[in-house]
């Protein structure tokens, strides 16, 4: 039996795991995966509200835009992480304090 609350529960779990990954991880790739989990939780919300709110296509269009945004964000973030690794020989975010200068 499907209901909106089931989708929202799964979405809140995904969002919580993503937020936990962003806050606690020091590895740049792990932080990027946490951001992707947060974006997937937003996609699930868009699609659930589109399905249970009248089956309009606006939720699907927003989810498509979020997927495109996530792909662009992943490409730019991975390029930054590779550049950090080439300059500092680490992908640990806390070790890269020289970028502030």
N, CA, C and O atoms as a DFTB+ gen file, in Angstrom:
404 C
 N C O
     1  1       0.837      -1.176       0.000
     2  2       0.000       0.000       0.000
     3  2       0.881       1.238       0.000
     4  3       1.676       1.450       0.916
     5  1       0.735       2.037      -1.017
     6  2       1.557       3.231      -1.152
     7  2       0.838       4.428      -0.563
     8  3      -0.374       4.585      -0.709
     9  1       1.612       5.268       0.105
    10  2       1.067       6.521       0.597
    11  2       2.171       7.570       0.560
    12  3       3.355       7.252       0.448
    13  1       1.759       8.802       0.654
    14  2       2.720       9.907       0.611
    15  2       3.665       9.856       1.798
    16  3       4.837      10.212       1.674
    17  1       3.172       9.420       2.941
    18  2       4.022       9.390       4.136
    19  2       5.172       8.394       3.988
    20  3       6.248       8.622       4.541
    21  1       4.974       7.304       3.261
    22  2       6.069       6.353       3.034
    23  2       7.185       7.001       2.220
    24  3       8.365       6.848       2.534
    25  1       6.795       7.728       1.169
    26  2       7.794       8.411       0.347
    27  2       8.518       9.490       1.144
    28  3       9.733       9.650       1.026
    29  1       7.769      10.223       1.949
    30  2       8.393      11.285       2.744
    31  2       9.318      10.714       3.817
    32  3      10.335      11.326       4.143
    33  1       8.981       9.562       4.362
    34  2       9.852       8.917       5.346
    35  2      11.167       8.483       4.704
    36  3      12.239       8.716       5.261
    37  1      11.087       7.857       3.541
    38  2      12.306       7.442       2.838
    39  2      13.133       8.660       2.440
    40  3      14.361       8.639       2.525
    41  1      12.455       9.721       2.006
    42  2      13.157      10.941       1.622
    43  2      13.847      11.585       2.821
    44  3      14.972      12.070       2.704
    45  1      13.185      11.590       3.959
    46  2      13.821      12.186       5.148
    47  2      15.008      11.349       5.612
    48  3      15.992      11.898       6.109
    49  1      14.930      10.038       5.458
    50  2      16.074       9.181       5.807
    51  2      17.245       9.468       4.869
    52  3      18.385       9.597       5.317
    53  1      16.965       9.569       3.565
    54  2      18.025       9.896       2.608
    55  2      18.650      11.257       2.908
    56  3      19.872      11.408       2.876
    57  1      17.801      12.247       3.201
    58  2      18.305      13.581       3.512
    59  2      19.162      13.565       4.769
    60  3      20.216      14.201       4.807
    61  1      18.723      12.847       5.796
    62  2      19.486      12.772       7.044
    63  2      20.836      12.092       6.841
    64  3      21.849      12.540       7.377
    65  1      20.847      11.012       6.066
    66  2      22.115      10.335       5.784
    67  2      23.048      11.230       4.977
    68  3      24.253      11.258       5.226
    69  1      22.494      11.960       4.011
    70  2      23.311      12.875       3.228
    71  2      23.869      14.003       4.068
    72  3      25.042      14.354       3.939
    73  1      23.043      14.574       4.928
    74  2      23.508      15.654       5.802
    75  2      24.566      15.146       6.773
    76  3      25.553      15.833       7.034
    77  1      24.365      13.950       7.306
    78  2      25.366      13.341       8.184
    79  2      26.687      13.139       7.442
    80  3      27.759      13.380       7.997
    81  1      26.605      12.697       6.188
    82  2      27.818      12.490       5.398
    83  2      28.542      13.790       5.084
    84  3      29.772      13.823       5.073
    85  1      27.802      14.852       4.830
    86  2      28.428      16.140       4.527
    87  2      29.095      16.720       5.772
    88  3      30.194      17.269       5.692
    89  1      28.434      16.599       6.920
    90  2      28.941      17.225       8.139
    91  2      30.110      16.456       8.738
    92  3      31.052      17.068       9.241
    93  1      30.070      15.136       8.695
    94  2      31.073      14.356       9.418
    95  2      32.269      13.919       8.581
    96  3      33.329      13.643       9.141
    97  1      32.138      13.847       7.288
    98  2      33.229      13.330       6.459
    99  2      34.269      14.402       6.183
   100  3      33.955      15.590       6.109
   101  1      35.497      13.967       6.033
   102  2      36.584      14.869       5.695
   103  2      37.115      14.619       4.295
   104  3      37.863      15.431       3.751
   105  1      36.735      13.519       3.729
   106  2      37.151      13.166       2.378
   107  2      36.252      13.909       1.383
   108  3      35.030      13.918       1.531
   109  1      36.857      14.523       0.380
   110  2      36.102      15.314      -0.577
   111  2      35.102      14.500      -1.368
   112  3      34.010      14.987      -1.660
   113  1      35.444      13.281      -1.721
   114  2      34.543      12.426      -2.484
   115  2      33.361      12.000      -1.608
   116  3      32.235      11.928      -2.100
   117  1      33.589      11.719      -0.340
   118  2      32.505      11.336       0.565
   119  2      31.540      12.496       0.788
   120  3      30.331      12.286       0.888
   121  1      32.062      13.709       0.867
   122  2      31.205      14.886       0.992
   123  2      30.356      15.046      -0.263
   124  3      29.175      15.382      -0.182
   125  1      30.958      14.806      -1.411
   126  2      30.229      14.883      -2.673
   127  2      29.110      13.838      -2.728
   128  3      28.026      14.127      -3.235
   129  1      29.352      12.646      -2.222
   130  2      28.313      11.625      -2.187
   131  2      27.186      12.017      -1.237
   132  3      26.024      11.705      -1.497
   133  1      27.515      12.696      -0.140
   134  2      26.480      13.186       0.765
   135  2      25.594      14.228       0.099
   136  3      24.378      14.228       0.294
   137  1      26.192      15.111      -0.682
   138  2      25.414      16.111      -1.413
   139  2      24.503      15.430      -2.429
   140  3      23.362      15.849      -2.626
   141  1      25.001      14.393      -3.065
   142  2      24.175      13.657      -4.022
   143  2      22.986      12.984      -3.328
   144  3      21.896      12.928      -3.897
   145  1      23.179      12.478      -2.120
   146  2      22.061      11.895      -1.377
   147  2      21.017      12.952      -1.043
   148  3      19.819      12.680      -1.104
   149  1      21.460      14.150      -0.691
   150  2      20.524      15.231      -0.399
   151  2      19.723      15.594      -1.648
   152  3      18.513      15.808      -1.568
   153  1      20.387      15.664      -2.793
   154  2      19.681      15.978      -4.031
   155  2      18.704      14.865      -4.426
   156  3      17.633      15.145      -4.965
   157  1      19.068      13.611      -4.161
   158  2      18.153      12.503      -4.435
   159  2      16.929      12.551      -3.516
   160  3      15.829      12.189      -3.933
   161  1      17.111      12.991      -2.281
   162  2      15.968      13.152      -1.380
   163  2      15.030      14.226      -1.907
   164  3      13.812      14.069      -1.829
   165  1      15.572      15.313      -2.443
   166  2      14.734      16.354      -3.029
   167  2      13.991      15.819      -4.250
   168  3      12.814      16.127      -4.441
   169  1      14.658      15.027      -5.071
   170  2      13.998      14.417      -6.235
   171  2      12.838      13.523      -5.815
   172  3      11.768      13.553      -6.423
   173  1      13.054      12.745      -4.795
   174  2      11.998      11.859      -4.321
   175  2      10.803      12.660      -3.822
   176  3       9.657      12.268      -4.045
   177  1      11.061      13.783      -3.147
   178  2       9.961      14.646      -2.717
   179  2       9.207      15.220      -3.899
   180  3       7.976      15.222      -3.901
   181  1       9.922      15.708      -4.906
   182  2       9.266      16.271      -6.089
   183  2       8.360      15.240      -6.753
   184  3       7.217      15.539      -7.099
   185  1       8.873      14.035      -6.927
   186  2       8.097      13.001      -7.607
   187  2       6.927      12.503      -6.767
   188  3       5.860      12.206      -7.304
   189  1       7.119      12.412      -5.461
   190  2       6.023      11.964      -4.599
   191  2       4.897      12.990      -4.579
   192  3       3.723      12.627      -4.656
   193  1       5.251      14.266      -4.477
   194  2       4.200      15.284      -4.470
   195  2       3.543      15.416      -5.840
   196  3       2.365      15.763      -5.927
   197  1       4.277      15.150      -6.894
   198  2       3.664      15.163      -8.223
   199  2       2.681      14.004      -8.372
   200  3       1.620      14.160      -8.976
   201  1       3.031      12.854      -7.827
   202  2       2.147      11.689      -7.960
   203  2       0.892      11.827      -7.108
   204  3      -0.215      11.569      -7.580
   205  1       1.062      12.229      -5.862
   206  2      -0.086      12.289      -4.958
   207  2      -0.776      13.646      -4.977
   208  3      -1.777      13.831      -4.285
   209  1      -0.270      14.592      -5.746
   210  2      -0.872      15.905      -5.810
   211  2      -1.590      16.186      -7.105
   212  3      -1.825      17.352      -7.422
   213  1      -1.947      15.180      -7.866
   214  2      -2.723      15.405      -9.062
   215  2      -2.064      14.927     -10.341
   216  3      -2.579      15.187     -11.429
   217  1      -0.931      14.228     -10.239
   218  2      -0.251      13.647     -11.404
   219  2       0.142      14.679     -12.462
   220  3       0.114      14.378     -13.655
   221  1       0.500      15.862     -12.048
   222  2       0.979      16.841     -13.020
   223  2       2.461      16.615     -13.305
   224  3       3.156      15.943     -12.542
   225  1       2.926      17.175     -14.392
   226  2       4.301      16.926     -14.839
   227  2       5.322      17.880     -14.225
   228  3       6.517      17.738     -14.484
   229  1       4.890      18.837     -13.429
   230  2       5.842      19.815     -12.893
   231  2       6.864      19.155     -11.964
   232  3       8.031      19.548     -11.959
   233  1       6.450      18.168     -11.185
   234  2       7.391      17.465     -10.318
   235  2       8.439      16.716     -11.106
   236  3       9.601      16.660     -10.702
   237  1       8.045      16.140     -12.226
   238  2       8.983      15.414     -13.077
   239  2       9.971      16.374     -13.738
   240  3      11.151      16.057     -13.883
   241  1       9.489      17.530     -14.131
   242  2      10.375      18.530     -14.754
   243  2      11.380      19.032     -13.734
   244  3      12.564      19.157     -14.046
   245  1      10.926      19.326     -12.507
   246  2      11.853      19.764     -11.467
   247  2      12.882      18.677     -11.144
   248  3      14.059      18.976     -10.943
   249  1      12.445      17.433     -11.095
   250  2      13.372      16.329     -10.826
   251  2      14.410      16.210     -11.942
   252  3      15.578      15.924     -11.678
   253  1      13.988      16.426     -13.175
   254  2      14.935      16.394     -14.293
   255  2      15.961      17.514     -14.168
   256  3      17.146      17.301     -14.428
   257  1      15.518      18.703     -13.773
   258  2      16.452      19.808     -13.571
   259  2      17.432      19.512     -12.434
   260  3      18.606      19.871     -12.522
   261  1      16.962      18.865     -11.374
   262  2      17.848      18.517     -10.266
   263  2      18.876      17.481     -10.704
   264  3      20.029      17.536     -10.276
   265  1      18.472      16.540     -11.552
   266  2      19.414      15.542     -12.059
   267  2      20.492      16.208     -12.908
   268  3      21.672      15.875     -12.793
   269  1      20.086      17.152     -13.765
   270  2      21.063      17.884     -14.586
   271  2      21.986      18.698     -13.692
   272  3      23.195      18.739     -13.918
   273  1      21.418      19.350     -12.669
   274  2      22.232      20.118     -11.724
   275  2      23.215      19.219     -10.982
   276  3      24.364      19.604     -10.768
   277  1      22.780      18.037     -10.590
   278  2      23.659      17.103      -9.880
   279  2      24.801      16.631     -10.767
   280  3      25.927      16.475     -10.296
   281  1      24.524      16.405     -12.040
   282  2      25.585      15.983     -12.958
   283  2      26.619      17.093     -13.146
   284  3      27.823      16.835     -13.144
   285  1      26.146      18.316     -13.308
   286  2      27.076      19.436     -13.460
   287  2      27.858      19.674     -12.179
   288  3      29.056      19.954     -12.222
   289  1      27.189      19.564     -11.044
   290  2      27.863      19.755      -9.754
   291  2      28.915      18.677      -9.525
   292  3      29.997      18.968      -9.015
   293  1      28.613      17.447      -9.894
   294  2      29.579      16.364      -9.723
   295  2      30.797      16.571     -10.612
   296  3      31.922      16.311     -10.187
   297  1      30.589      17.030     -11.834
   298  2      31.724      17.251     -12.739
   299  2      32.625      18.366     -12.221
   300  3      33.849      18.230     -12.229
   301  1      32.032      19.461     -11.774
   302  2      32.838      20.588     -11.271
   303  2      33.517      20.213      -9.965
   304  3      34.693      20.521      -9.770
   305  1      32.794      19.554      -9.069
   306  2      33.383      19.182      -7.785
   307  2      34.514      18.168      -7.956
   308  3      35.537      18.265      -7.278
   309  1      34.342      17.210      -8.843
   310  2      35.431      16.255      -9.065
   311  2      36.650      16.926      -9.686
   312  3      37.782      16.557      -9.374
   313  1      36.432      17.904     -10.560
   314  2      37.564      18.647     -11.116
   315  2      38.293      19.413     -10.024
   316  3      39.523      19.462     -10.022
   317  1      37.560      20.007      -9.104
   318  2      38.190      20.722      -7.988
   319  2      38.949      19.753      -7.094
   320  3      40.059      20.057      -6.656
   321  1      38.360      18.578      -6.815
   322  2      39.029      17.596      -5.961
   323  2      40.303      17.080      -6.627
   324  3      41.316      16.894      -5.952
   325  1      40.269      16.849      -7.923
   326  2      41.474      16.408      -8.635
   327  2      42.547      17.493      -8.593
   328  3      43.727      17.188      -8.421
   329  1      42.151      18.754      -8.747
   330  2      43.113      19.857      -8.673
   331  2      43.713      19.969      -7.273
   332  3      44.910      20.223      -7.134
   333  1      42.906      19.786      -6.247
   334  2      43.413      19.802      -4.873
   335  2      44.389      18.656      -4.661
   336  3      45.429      18.840      -4.028
   337  1      44.070      17.472      -5.185
   338  2      44.981      16.341      -5.032
   339  2      46.301      16.590      -5.757
   340  3      47.362      16.230      -5.248
   341  1      46.245      17.199      -6.937
   342  2      47.484      17.482      -7.665
   343  2      48.357      18.498      -6.938
   344  3      49.583      18.405      -6.995
   345  1      47.745      19.469      -6.255
   346  2      48.518      20.509      -5.575
   347  2      48.959      20.119      -4.176
   348  3      50.049      20.501      -3.753
   349  1      48.135      19.360      -3.438
   350  2      48.418      19.084      -2.033
   351  2      48.624      17.608      -1.713
   352  3      48.938      17.280      -0.570
   353  1      48.462      16.716      -2.671
   354  2      48.599      15.271      -2.495
   355  2      47.684      14.701      -1.419
   356  3      48.045      13.741      -0.738
   357  1      46.509      15.286      -1.265
   358  2      45.497      14.788      -0.341
   359  2      44.129      15.243      -0.825
   360  3      43.996      16.266      -1.496
   361  1      43.106      14.454      -0.467
   362  2      41.743      14.908      -0.743
   363  2      41.003      15.164       0.568
   364  3      39.780      15.305       0.578
   365  1      41.736      15.222       1.660
   366  2      41.172      15.557       2.955
   367  2      40.893      17.055       2.984
   368  3      41.798      17.866       2.785
   369  1      39.666      17.408       3.227
   370  2      39.262      18.813       3.160
   371  2      39.909      19.642       4.258
   372  3      40.230      20.809       4.035
   373  1      40.109      19.066       5.440
   374  2      40.693      19.815       6.551
   375  2      42.168      20.118       6.338
   376  3      42.670      21.101       6.883
   377  1      42.875      19.307       5.564
   378  2      44.298      19.516       5.336
   379  2      44.576      20.615       4.327
   380  3      45.726      21.029       4.174
   381  1      43.571      21.088       3.646
   382  2      43.770      22.059       2.579
   383  2      43.420      23.455       3.114
   384  3      42.483      24.095       2.636
   385  1      44.168      23.906       4.087
   386  2      43.907      25.233       4.657
   387  2      44.699      26.326       3.949
   388  3      44.468      27.509       4.200
   389  1      45.629      25.956       3.067
   390  2      46.422      26.944       2.353
   391  2      45.622      27.644       1.268
   392  3      46.079      28.655       0.733
   393  1      44.453      27.144       0.930
   394  2      43.632      27.779      -0.100
   395  2      43.030      29.092       0.376
   396  3      42.568      29.892      -0.438
   397  1      43.029      29.325       1.694
   398  2      42.475      30.562       2.233
   399  2      43.324      31.768       1.898
   400  3      42.826      32.894       1.896
   401  1      44.582      31.557       1.618
   402  2      45.489      32.686       1.384
   403  2      45.432      33.159      -0.035
   404  3      46.133      34.102      -0.401
